[in-house]
């Protein structure tokens, strides 16, 4: 829960001066603003795999986005670098596999960026990924058999 609603309530309750209310709003918004200053570009994720409604351990997973590639054996935690781009998760072992793309969501820094930095903080947070988060727990549902073969890239020649 953001800090600023508490500040607004306290300022409205104990002060009748608009200046005090404005200061409370700015201080409260600063607490959720500019993720570049308050957040890290690194995030820890828990990756787990499930087959037939039961957790399976020992599955190797590769996670990747536009800024890096990481490996983890499930269930396990891995530190990744945040990005605005999807996180691809590819898990495989023998005859089971799972594949998914996880879309990042913007964290609570958006409105603080617009109010305090006139949007400049939003630009910085987008370029560093600090203003975006992936879900903390990724549950990959395994499937049996061979994974589907990827289609050829558009414009490539197939013989």
BELTA-V266187 format. One record per helix or strand. SS is the DSSP state (~ for helix, > for strand). FROM is the first residue (numbers start at 1). TO is the last residue. If there is no record, write none. Layout:
ss->SS from->FROM to->TO
ss->SS from->FROM to->TO
This chain:
ss->~ from->4 to->14
ss->~ from->18 to->30
ss->~ from->35 to->38
ss->> from->42 to->51
ss->> from->54 to->56
ss->> from->60 to->65
ss->> from->68 to->73
ss->> from->76 to->81
ss->> from->87 to->93
ss->> from->96 to->102
ss->> from->105 to->106
ss->~ from->110 to->117
ss->~ from->120 to->128
ss->> from->132 to->133
ss->> from->137 to->141
ss->> from->143 to->144
